[in-house]
Amino acid sequence: MISEKLLDLFKKYVELDTSLESGENYSAAVKLLEVFLRETGFETQLVNIPESVAKNKNRKNLIARKFLSTSLPTILFYNHMDVVPADYPDAFMFKQENNKFFGRGTSDHKGSTVGVLSALEALVSRPLKYNLIFIATTDEETNQIAQLDYLYNLLQLPENTIVFDPDTEAGGISNGNLGLYQCQIIIKGKAVHSAISHTGVNAVEQSAEVVNFLLSVKKEYESTISKYKTFKEFGLEFVCNRCNVNIISGGVATNVVPDKCILTVDNRYIPEKDVRTESNILKARIIKYCREKKIEMEITNELLIEGFVTTHPLVAKFGSLYHEICNEDGESYCVMGSTQMAEWCKKHSLPHFGLGVM
């Protein structure tokens, strides 16, 4: 059980609505964390993310450090303050039932942050074998890579830094994430009255052809299996590629042939694949197919995240400790999801692993 002091922080933290696009509650969230970390022996630094980096948004991050010696390795604890929005009453009300805590963000990712704070609190009077850095970031639920890059320049991380990421699954150690390529395919037709549809081009009907093509890609992708295992709760032994059409938007009226239909596509790639290369191959195949079918289209709103797997000796050591203490599986697994934190670690050659509450 966490301390009363930390339980009070947890309650206040969850009840701050940090899903708001305005970012109006980030200052209060940072202050809660900053006060606690200062009292735990950390030096803190409030970071105002420039609007040019945060896409004209009001974003505040926190860096907290406890450095003992330049000869010691460093552990960076990653955290994000933003949560997924909620449109139901009392979503941000903190509740406790049978030693379990409920409220928006308790599993993603405020509960994990409090778990880290509890561990740091327990270490106050103990000798440390690592320098410690705690960061609290924003926009993980949308797109935060530019903000992470801005923080990297401020952090000045030692070469022997390893990143602990509690924003992941429970029940085992995560040491990898899938790559990601998302895009929108805009199918362009010609709008006419439905009674004279022969003079127009139906973008929705053409999009169905593109969807069928992507379903054939889906079969190929899902037969591409990684050598890395994933968490048993996913019902798979090893991670695999994914290709999914998740949104279809088109049409304006029952009696009008639609001149536009938008497909939103989500693709995942095993860590062995280079996402930029794979996305270029996929785009070329889509363009070729549409050209052959005389379908006018455009690919837009692209997002790429590289996959990453860490094979650092500390990951295996942590897994052994986890197994010894919790008597649970201490194996390392690749998560069936993608995170820009993993991409950031790959970009800066930082070993990345974690254990979460989700």
KEKE-3310 file (N, C-alpha, C; in steps of 0.2 Angstrom, whole numbers, plus 5000, padded with zeros to 4 digits):
npx = (5004:5003:5010:5001:5003:5007:4995:4986:4992:4990:4976:4973:4980:4974:4962:4964:4960:4969:4967:4963:4964:4969:4978:4977:4978:4990:5000:4996:4997:5011:5016:5011:5019:5032:5033:5033:5044:5054:5054:5058:5071:5076:5082:5073:5067:5057:5050:5046:5038:5042:5031:5033:5038:5028:5017:5010:5003:5000:5011:5019:5033:5042:5057:5067:5081:5092:5108:5122:5135:5147:5152:5143:5130:5115:5097:5083:5067:5053:5038:5021:5009:4997:4980:4968:4953:4937:4920:4910:4900:4909:4921:4934:4934:4941:4942:4942:4942:4942:4956:4959:4961:4952:4948:4949:4964:4971:4976:4983:4991:4994:4993:5004:5015:5013:5017:5030:5034:5032:5041:5053:5051:5053:5066:5073:5081:5091:5106:5111:5113:5112:5112:5098:5084:5069:5056:5042:5030:5021:5007:5008:4997:4994:5005:5021:5034:5042:5043:5049:5062:5066:5067:5078:5089:5090:5092:5105:5110:5120:5132:5130:5116:5100:5083:5068:5052:5037:5025:5017:5013:5007:5014:5025:5041:5043:5052:5051:5043:5031:5033:5026:5014:5004:4990:4980:4970:4964:4951:4946:4932:4918:4905:4888:4870:4861:4853:4858:4870:4879:4886:4895:4908:4909:4916:4915:4911:4923:4932:4929:4935:4949:4949:4947:4959:4968:4965:4970:4983:4984:4983:4995:5003:5000:5005:5018:5030:5038:5053:5052:5044:5027:5016:5007:4993:4988:4985:4994:5010:5021:5025:5018:5016:5003:4989:4976:4961:4953:4944:4931:4926:4913:4903:4888:4874:4859:4855:4865:4879:4895:4909:4920:4930:4937:4949:4955:4970:4979:4994:5005:5022:5034:5048:5060:5058:5061:5052:5051:5055:5046:5034:5036:5036:5023:5015:5019:5014:5000:4998:5001:4991:4979:4982:4981:4968:4962:4959:4957:4967:4974:4988:4989:4991:5001:5009:5024:5032:5046:5049:5057:5068:5076:5091:5098:5109:5104:5090:5087:5092:5083:5071:5074:5074:5061:5054:5058:5054:5040:5036:5031:5031:5046:5051:5055:5046:5039:5029:5012:5010:5013:5025:5031:5041:5049:5054:5061:5070:5077:5082:5091:5100:5097:5095:5079:5066:5053:5040:5023:5006:4995)
npy = (4994:5011:5026:5038:5051:5050:5044:5054:5063:5056:5055:5069:5071:5062:5068:5080:5086:5082:5080:5090:5100:5112:5112:5118:5112:5107:5114:5114:5100:5097:5105:5097:5085:5090:5096:5084:5077:5086:5085:5072:5073:5076:5087:5099:5104:5115:5115:5124:5121:5127:5136:5134:5121:5114:5114:5126:5125:5126:5119:5111:5103:5092:5090:5080:5077:5066:5066:5057:5052:5054:5042:5032:5022:5028:5030:5034:5039:5038:5047:5052:5065:5067:5061:5050:5058:5059:5057:5055:5056:5061:5055:5059:5058:5052:5036:5023:5006:4991:4991:4995:5007:5019:5029:5042:5039:5031:5019:5023:5036:5038:5030:5022:5031:5035:5023:5023:5034:5030:5020:5028:5036:5026:5024:5034:5035:5026:5019:5023:5015:5020:5035:5045:5051:5059:5061:5071:5071:5078:5076:5062:5054:5059:5066:5067:5067:5078:5086:5077:5077:5090:5090:5081:5088:5096:5087:5081:5068:5056:5044:5031:5028:5022:5019:5018:5013:5015:5015:5003:4986:4975:4960:4955:4959:4973:4975:4979:4987:4988:4994:5008:5014:5026:5032:5042:5038:5047:5045:5051:5056:5060:5070:5068:5068:5054:5048:5049:5042:5037:5046:5051:5048:5036:5038:5031:5018:5015:5016:5004:4995:4998:4995:4981:4977:4981:4972:4960:4964:4964:4950:4946:4953:4949:4936:4938:4935:4939:4936:4939:4937:4940:4947:4935:4938:4943:4933:4928:4920:4926:4942:4951:4958:4971:4976:4987:4994:5007:5017:5023:5036:5044:5052:5062:5064:5054:5054:5058:5055:5051:5062:5060:5050:5044:5034:5028:5022:5010:5003:4991:4986:4973:4973:4970:4976:4990:5005:5016:5011:5001:5007:5015:5005:5000:5011:5013:5001:5004:5015:5010:5000:5008:5016:5006:5003:5014:5023:5039:5046:5051:5050:5055:5064:5056:5046:5041:5029:5021:5004:4995:4986:4982:4974:4974:4970:4974:4973:4959:4957:4964:4958:4945:4950:4954:4942:4935:4943:4945:4933:4931:4929:4933:4935:4944:4954:4959:4973:4974:4986:5003:5016:5033:5035:5024:5025:5037:5033:5023:5032:5039:5030:5024:5012:5004:4999:4992:4991:4990:4995:4992)
npz = (5000:4996:5003:5015:5011:4998:4993:4994:4985:4973:4972:4970:4958:4949:4948:4942:4926:4914:4900:4892:4878:4879:4889:4901:4914:4916:4923:4936:4938:4936:4947:4958:4956:4957:4970:4978:4973:4976:4990:4991:4988:4976:4963:4954:4938:4929:4913:4900:4886:4870:4860:4846:4845:4852:4843:4844:4856:4874:4884:4897:4905:4916:4923:4934:4945:4953:4956:4960:4957:4944:4940:4941:4933:4925:4927:4918:4922:4913:4911:4907:4908:4901:4898:4890:4883:4891:4891:4900:4915:4930:4927:4930:4944:4958:4965:4977:4980:4988:4990:4977:4964:4955:4941:4928:4919:4929:4925:4913:4912:4925:4937:4935:4936:4950:4955:4952:4960:4972:4974:4973:4984:4994:4993:4999:5011:5008:5001:4985:4969:4957:4947:4946:4935:4933:4922:4917:4905:4890:4879:4875:4871:4858:4849:4852:4849:4845:4856:4865:4859:4861:4875:4876:4872:4884:4894:4894:4894:4902:4895:4899:4901:4904:4900:4909:4907:4913:4906:4901:4899:4912:4921:4916:4909:4898:4883:4870:4856:4843:4826:4818:4805:4800:4790:4779:4765:4752:4742:4726:4718:4706:4709:4706:4703:4709:4700:4688:4688:4680:4674:4683:4696:4708:4723:4735:4731:4724:4734:4741:4733:4735:4748:4748:4742:4752:4761:4756:4758:4771:4775:4770:4779:4791:4791:4793:4804:4820:4828:4841:4857:4863:4876:4885:4886:4875:4866:4857:4852:4846:4840:4826:4810:4806:4797:4795:4790:4798:4798:4788:4778:4770:4757:4756:4754:4752:4739:4731:4721:4729:4729:4736:4747:4762:4768:4783:4788:4798:4801:4808:4812:4814:4825:4818:4806:4795:4797:4788:4776:4774:4774:4762:4752:4754:4750:4737:4731:4734:4726:4713:4711:4711:4700:4690:4691:4688:4698:4706:4718:4734:4746:4762:4778:4786:4798:4806:4816:4823:4826:4840:4849:4865:4870:4883:4896:4909:4908:4908:4921:4929:4926:4932:4945:4947:4945:4956:4967:4965:4961:4948:4930:4923:4911:4895:4884:4868:4866:4859:4852:4849:4852:4854:4863:4862:4849:4851:4860:4852:4842:4849:4854:4866:4879:4882:4892:4902:4915:4918:4923:4916)
capx = (5000:5007:5009:4995:5005:5006:4988:4983:4994:4987:4969:4973:4983:4969:4956:4966:4958:4974:4965:4961:4968:4971:4984:4976:4979:4997:5004:4995:5000:5018:5017:5010:5024:5038:5034:5034:5050:5059:5054:5061:5078:5077:5082:5068:5067:5051:5052:5040:5040:5041:5025:5035:5039:5022:5012:5006:5000:5003:5014:5024:5036:5046:5063:5069:5087:5096:5114:5127:5142:5147:5154:5137:5125:5109:5091:5078:5060:5048:5031:5017:5004:4991:4976:4963:4947:4931:4913:4905:4900:4913:4927:4940:4933:4946:4938:4946:4937:4945:4963:4960:4960:4949:4948:4953:4971:4974:4980:4987:4997:4995:4995:5011:5019:5013:5021:5037:5035:5032:5048:5058:5050:5056:5074:5076:5086:5095:5111:5109:5118:5111:5109:5091:5081:5062:5053:5034:5029:5014:5005:5009:4991:4994:5011:5025:5041:5046:5044:5054:5068:5067:5069:5084:5095:5091:5093:5112:5111:5127:5132:5127:5109:5095:5076:5063:5046:5031:5018:5016:5009:5009:5014:5031:5045:5043:5058:5051:5037:5030:5033:5019:5013:4997:4989:4973:4969:4958:4948:4943:4927:4914:4898:4882:4864:4862:4849:4863:4877:4884:4890:4899:4913:4907:4922:4914:4912:4930:4936:4928:4940:4955:4949:4949:4966:4972:4963:4975:4990:4983:4984:5003:5006:4999:5009:5025:5031:5044:5057:5051:5038:5023:5013:5002:4986:4986:4983:4999:5016:5026:5022:5017:5014:4996:4986:4969:4957:4949:4939:4929:4921:4912:4895:4885:4867:4857:4853:4871:4885:4900:4915:4926:4929:4943:4951:4961:4973:4984:4999:5010:5027:5038:5054:5065:5057:5062:5046:5051:5056:5040:5029:5037:5034:5016:5013:5020:5009:4993:4998:5001:4985:4975:4983:4979:4961:4960:4956:4961:4968:4980:4989:4990:4991:5006:5013:5028:5035:5050:5049:5063:5069:5082:5094:5103:5109:5100:5083:5087:5093:5077:5067:5075:5072:5054:5052:5060:5050:5033:5034:5028:5035:5051:5053:5055:5041:5038:5022:5008:5008:5019:5026:5036:5046:5053:5057:5065:5076:5081:5085:5097:5104:5096:5091:5072:5062:5048:5035:5017:5000:4990)
capy = (5000:5017:5030:5042:5057:5048:5043:5061:5066:5052:5058:5076:5070:5059:5073:5085:5084:5083:5078:5096:5102:5119:5111:5122:5109:5105:5118:5111:5093:5098:5107:5091:5081:5094:5097:5078:5075:5090:5082:5066:5074:5078:5094:5100:5110:5116:5116:5127:5119:5132:5134:5131:5114:5110:5116:5132:5123:5127:5113:5111:5097:5092:5086:5080:5074:5065:5063:5055:5052:5053:5035:5028:5023:5033:5027:5039:5036:5041:5048:5057:5068:5068:5055:5050:5062:5055:5061:5052:5060:5059:5052:5061:5057:5047:5031:5018:5001:4985:4992:4996:5014:5020:5036:5042:5039:5027:5014:5025:5033:5041:5025:5020:5037:5035:5018:5025:5039:5026:5017:5033:5037:5021:5024:5041:5034:5020:5020:5021:5012:5023:5042:5045:5056:5058:5066:5071:5074:5079:5074:5055:5052:5062:5066:5071:5066:5085:5088:5073:5079:5096:5088:5078:5093:5099:5082:5080:5062:5052:5038:5025:5029:5017:5022:5014:5016:5011:5015:4997:4980:4971:4953:4954:4965:4975:4977:4981:4990:4988:5001:5011:5019:5027:5037:5043:5038:5051:5043:5056:5054:5065:5071:5069:5066:5047:5045:5050:5040:5035:5052:5053:5043:5035:5038:5026:5012:5014:5015:4997:4991:4999:4991:4974:4977:4981:4966:4956:4966:4962:4943:4945:4956:4945:4930:4940:4934:4941:4932:4942:4935:4945:4946:4930:4940:4945:4927:4926:4919:4931:4948:4950:4964:4972:4981:4988:5000:5008:5022:5025:5042:5047:5053:5068:5063:5048:5054:5061:5051:5055:5064:5059:5045:5044:5028:5029:5015:5009:4998:4989:4982:4969:4977:4969:4980:4998:5007:5021:5007:4997:5012:5017:5000:5000:5017:5012:4996:5007:5019:5006:4997:5013:5018:5001:5003:5021:5027:5044:5046:5054:5048:5061:5063:5051:5046:5035:5027:5016:4999:4995:4981:4982:4968:4976:4965:4976:4971:4952:4957:4967:4952:4941:4952:4954:4935:4933:4947:4944:4926:4931:4929:4938:4936:4950:4954:4965:4975:4974:4993:5008:5022:5037:5035:5019:5028:5042:5029:5021:5037:5042:5024:5023:5006:5006:4993:4994:4987:4994:4992:4991)
capz = (5000:4996:5009:5015:5008:4991:4991:4993:4978:4968:4971:4967:4952:4944:4948:4937:4919:4909:4893:4889:4873:4881:4893:4907:4921:4916:4928:4943:4938:4937:4954:4962:4956:4958:4977:4980:4971:4980:4997:4990:4987:4969:4960:4949:4933:4925:4906:4896:4879:4866:4856:4840:4846:4854:4839:4847:4862:4880:4886:4902:4907:4922:4924:4941:4945:4959:4954:4965:4955:4937:4938:4941:4928:4926:4925:4917:4922:4909:4913:4903:4912:4898:4897:4885:4886:4893:4890:4904:4921:4936:4924:4934:4951:4961:4969:4980:4982:4990:4988:4970:4963:4949:4939:4922:4919:4934:4921:4908:4915:4931:4942:4935:4939:4957:4957:4952:4965:4978:4974:4975:4991:4998:4992:5001:5015:5006:4996:4978:4964:4950:4946:4944:4932:4932:4918:4916:4898:4888:4872:4873:4867:4851:4845:4857:4847:4844:4863:4868:4856:4864:4881:4875:4873:4890:4899:4894:4897:4902:4890:4902:4903:4902:4901:4912:4904:4916:4902:4897:4901:4918:4920:4912:4907:4891:4880:4863:4853:4836:4822:4816:4799:4799:4784:4776:4758:4749:4735:4723:4712:4703:4712:4702:4705:4709:4695:4682:4691:4674:4672:4689:4698:4715:4727:4740:4728:4722:4740:4742:4729:4738:4755:4746:4740:4758:4765:4754:4761:4778:4775:4770:4785:4798:4791:4794:4811:4823:4833:4848:4860:4866:4882:4884:4886:4868:4863:4852:4855:4844:4837:4819:4806:4805:4792:4797:4789:4804:4797:4781:4778:4763:4755:4758:4754:4749:4731:4727:4721:4732:4726:4740:4752:4765:4772:4788:4789:4803:4800:4813:4809:4819:4826:4813:4800:4795:4795:4783:4770:4773:4772:4755:4748:4754:4746:4730:4730:4733:4720:4707:4711:4710:4693:4686:4692:4686:4704:4708:4725:4737:4752:4767:4786:4787:4804:4806:4822:4822:4831:4844:4855:4869:4873:4888:4902:4915:4907:4911:4928:4931:4925:4937:4952:4946:4946:4963:4972:4963:4959:4941:4924:4922:4904:4892:4879:4864:4866:4853:4851:4846:4856:4851:4867:4860:4844:4854:4863:4847:4839:4853:4856:4874:4880:4884:4895:4907:4918:4920:4927:4911)
cpx = (5004:5005:5003:4997:5004:4999:4985:4985:4991:4980:4969:4975:4978:4963:4958:4964:4964:4973:4964:4966:4972:4977:4983:4978:4986:5001:5003:4997:5007:5020:5016:5016:5031:5039:5036:5041:5056:5060:5057:5069:5080:5078:5078:5069:5061:5053:5045:5042:5038:5035:5027:5036:5032:5016:5007:5002:5004:5005:5019:5026:5040:5052:5066:5075:5089:5102:5119:5134:5142:5150:5149:5133:5119:5103:5086:5071:5056:5041:5027:5011:4997:4987:4971:4957:4942:4925:4908:4905:4905:4919:4933:4939:4937:4942:4943:4941:4942:4953:4964:4958:4957:4948:4951:4960:4975:4978:4985:4987:4999:4997:5002:5016:5019:5017:5028:5039:5036:5039:5053:5057:5053:5063:5077:5082:5091:5100:5109:5114:5117:5110:5102:5088:5074:5059:5045:5033:5022:5013:5007:5003:4990:5000:5016:5033:5045:5048:5049:5061:5070:5070:5076:5090:5095:5093:5101:5113:5118:5126:5129:5120:5104:5088:5071:5056:5040:5024:5018:5012:5012:5010:5021:5035:5044:5049:5058:5044:5037:5031:5026:5019:5006:4996:4982:4974:4963:4956:4944:4938:4924:4907:4893:4876:4864:4858:4853:4870:4882:4888:4895:4904:4911:4914:4921:4914:4919:4934:4935:4933:4947:4955:4950:4956:4970:4970:4968:4982:4989:4985:4992:5006:5006:5003:5017:5026:5038:5047:5056:5044:5034:5019:5007:4995:4984:4984:4988:5006:5021:5022:5022:5015:5006:4995:4979:4966:4952:4944:4937:4924:4920:4904:4892:4877:4865:4856:4859:4877:4891:4906:4921:4925:4936:4944:4956:4964:4979:4988:5004:5016:5032:5045:5060:5064:5059:5055:5046:5051:5049:5035:5030:5035:5026:5013:5013:5015:5002:4993:4997:4994:4979:4975:4980:4971:4957:4956:4960:4962:4974:4981:4992:4990:4995:5009:5017:5031:5039:5049:5056:5063:5076:5084:5099:5103:5105:5093:5082:5087:5086:5072:5067:5073:5064:5051:5053:5055:5042:5031:5030:5033:5040:5054:5052:5050:5041:5030:5018:5006:5014:5019:5032:5042:5051:5057:5062:5072:5080:5085:5092:5101:5103:5092:5084:5069:5057:5043:5029:5012:4994:4988)
cpy = (5006:5022:5035:5049:5056:5047:5049:5064:5062:5054:5064:5075:5068:5064:5079:5083:5086:5080:5084:5098:5108:5118:5115:5119:5106:5108:5115:5104:5093:5100:5101:5087:5084:5094:5090:5076:5079:5087:5075:5066:5075:5085:5094:5105:5110:5118:5118:5125:5125:5131:5132:5124:5110:5112:5121:5130:5125:5121:5114:5104:5098:5088:5086:5075:5072:5062:5062:5055:5051:5046:5030:5028:5027:5029:5033:5036:5041:5041:5053:5059:5067:5061:5056:5054:5057:5060:5058:5056:5057:5055:5053:5061:5051:5042:5025:5012:4994:4986:4993:5004:5015:5028:5037:5043:5035:5022:5017:5033:5035:5036:5023:5025:5036:5029:5019:5030:5035:5023:5022:5035:5032:5021:5030:5040:5028:5022:5018:5019:5015:5031:5041:5051:5054:5063:5065:5075:5075:5076:5067:5052:5054:5061:5070:5070:5073:5087:5084:5075:5086:5095:5085:5082:5096:5094:5081:5073:5059:5046:5032:5025:5024:5020:5016:5017:5012:5012:5009:4992:4978:4964:4951:4960:4967:4977:4979:4983:4989:4995:5002:5015:5020:5032:5037:5042:5041:5048:5048:5054:5060:5065:5072:5067:5058:5044:5045:5048:5038:5040:5054:5047:5042:5034:5032:5019:5010:5013:5007:4993:4992:4995:4984:4973:4977:4975:4960:4957:4963:4954:4942:4948:4951:4938:4932:4940:4936:4936:4933:4940:4941:4943:4940:4932:4942:4939:4925:4924:4924:4937:4947:4957:4965:4977:4982:4995:5001:5013:5023:5030:5044:5047:5059:5068:5056:5048:5057:5056:5054:5056:5063:5054:5044:5038:5030:5022:5015:5002:4997:4985:4979:4973:4976:4973:4987:5001:5012:5017:5004:5001:5014:5012:4999:5005:5016:5006:4999:5011:5015:5003:5002:5015:5013:5001:5009:5024:5033:5045:5050:5051:5054:5059:5057:5052:5040:5035:5021:5011:4999:4990:4982:4976:4970:4972:4967:4974:4964:4952:4959:4962:4947:4943:4952:4947:4933:4937:4945:4937:4926:4930:4934:4939:4943:4949:4960:4967:4976:4981:4997:5014:5026:5037:5029:5021:5033:5038:5026:5026:5039:5036:5023:5016:5007:4999:4996:4989:4991:4991:4991:4984)
cpz = (5000:5002:5009:5011:5000:4988:4990:4987:4973:4967:4968:4960:4947:4943:4944:4930:4915:4902:4889:4884:4875:4885:4900:4914:4921:4922:4935:4944:4940:4944:4959:4962:4958:4966:4980:4979:4975:4987:4997:4989:4980:4968:4954:4944:4929:4918:4903:4889:4874:4861:4849:4840:4848:4850:4841:4853:4869:4884:4891:4904:4913:4921:4931:4941:4952:4957:4960:4963:4947:4935:4938:4935:4930:4923:4924:4917:4918:4911:4908:4907:4908:4898:4892:4888:4887:4893:4894:4911:4926:4933:4928:4942:4953:4966:4971:4982:4982:4987:4981:4969:4956:4947:4932:4922:4924:4930:4916:4908:4922:4937:4941:4937:4946:4959:4957:4958:4972:4979:4976:4982:4996:4998:4996:5006:5014:5001:4989:4973:4957:4951:4944:4941:4931:4927:4917:4910:4896:4881:4870:4869:4860:4848:4849:4855:4847:4851:4866:4865:4859:4871:4881:4876:4880:4895:4899:4897:4897:4897:4892:4905:4900:4904:4903:4910:4908:4912:4898:4901:4908:4917:4917:4911:4899:4888:4873:4861:4846:4833:4820:4810:4799:4793:4782:4768:4756:4742:4732:4717:4709:4706:4706:4705:4704:4703:4688:4684:4686:4672:4677:4690:4706:4719:4732:4737:4726:4729:4742:4739:4733:4745:4753:4745:4747:4762:4762:4757:4768:4779:4775:4776:4790:4797:4792:4802:4814:4827:4840:4851:4862:4872:4880:4883:4879:4864:4857:4856:4853:4840:4830:4816:4807:4800:4793:4794:4794:4804:4790:4782:4771:4762:4759:4759:4750:4741:4728:4727:4724:4728:4730:4745:4755:4769:4777:4790:4794:4802:4805:4810:4815:4819:4821:4807:4801:4793:4789:4776:4769:4771:4764:4750:4748:4750:4739:4727:4729:4727:4713:4706:4709:4702:4689:4686:4690:4692:4706:4715:4727:4744:4757:4774:4788:4794:4804:4813:4821:4828:4834:4849:4858:4871:4877:4894:4908:4914:4910:4918:4931:4931:4930:4944:4952:4948:4953:4968:4971:4962:4952:4936:4923:4915:4901:4886:4875:4865:4859:4852:4850:4851:4854:4856:4865:4854:4846:4856:4857:4843:4842:4856:4864:4875:4884:4886:4900:4910:4920:4923:4922:4910)
residu = (MET:ILE:SER:GLU:LYS:LEU:LEU:ASP:LEU:PHE:LYS:LYS:TYR:VAL:GLU:LEU:ASP:THR:SER:LEU:GLU:SER:GLY:GLU:ASN:TYR:SER:ALA:ALA:VAL:LYS:LEU:LEU:GLU:VAL:PHE:LEU:ARG:GLU:THR:GLY:PHE:GLU:THR:GLN:LEU:VAL:ASN:ILE:PRO:GLU:SER:VAL:ALA:LYS:ASN:LYS:ASN:ARG:LYS:ASN:LEU:ILE:ALA:ARG:LYS:PHE:LEU:SER:THR:SER:LEU:PRO:THR:ILE:LEU:PHE:TYR:ASN:HIS:MET:ASP:VAL:VAL:PRO:ALA:ASP:TYR:PRO:ASP:ALA:PHE:MET:PHE:LYS:GLN:GLU:ASN:ASN:LYS:PHE:PHE:GLY:ARG:GLY:THR:SER:ASP:HIS:LYS:GLY:SER:THR:VAL:GLY:VAL:LEU:SER:ALA:LEU:GLU:ALA:LEU:VAL:SER:ARG:PRO:LEU:LYS:TYR:ASN:LEU:ILE:PHE:ILE:ALA:THR:THR:ASP:GLU:GLU:THR:ASN:GLN:ILE:ALA:GLN:LEU:ASP:TYR:LEU:TYR:ASN:LEU:LEU:GLN:LEU:PRO:GLU:ASN:THR:ILE:VAL:PHE:ASP:PRO:ASP:THR:GLU:ALA:GLY:GLY:ILE:SER:ASN:GLY:ASN:LEU:GLY:LEU:TYR:GLN:CYS:GLN:ILE:ILE:ILE:LYS:GLY:LYS:ALA:VAL:HIS:SER:ALA:ILE:SER:HIS:THR:GLY:VAL:ASN:ALA:VAL:GLU:GLN:SER:ALA:GLU:VAL:VAL:ASN:PHE:LEU:LEU:SER:VAL:LYS:LYS:GLU:TYR:GLU:SER:THR:ILE:SER:LYS:TYR:LYS:THR:PHE:LYS:GLU:PHE:GLY:LEU:GLU:PHE:VAL:CYS:ASN:ARG:CYS:ASN:VAL:ASN:ILE:ILE:SER:GLY:GLY:VAL:ALA:THR:ASN:VAL:VAL:PRO:ASP:LYS:CYS:ILE:LEU:THR:VAL:ASP:ASN:ARG:TYR:ILE:PRO:GLU:LYS:ASP:VAL:ARG:THR:GLU:SER:ASN:ILE:LEU:LYS:ALA:ARG:ILE:ILE:LYS:TYR:CYS:ARG:GLU:LYS:LYS:ILE:GLU:MET:GLU:ILE:THR:ASN:GLU:LEU:LEU:ILE:GLU:GLY:PHE:VAL:THR:THR:HIS:PRO:LEU:VAL:ALA:LYS:PHE:GLY:SER:LEU:TYR:HIS:GLU:ILE:CYS:ASN:GLU:ASP:GLY:GLU:SER:TYR:CYS:VAL:MET:GLY:SER:THR:GLN:MET:ALA:GLU:TRP:CYS:LYS:LYS:HIS:SER:LEU:PRO:HIS:PHE:GLY:LEU:GLY:VAL:MET)
# end
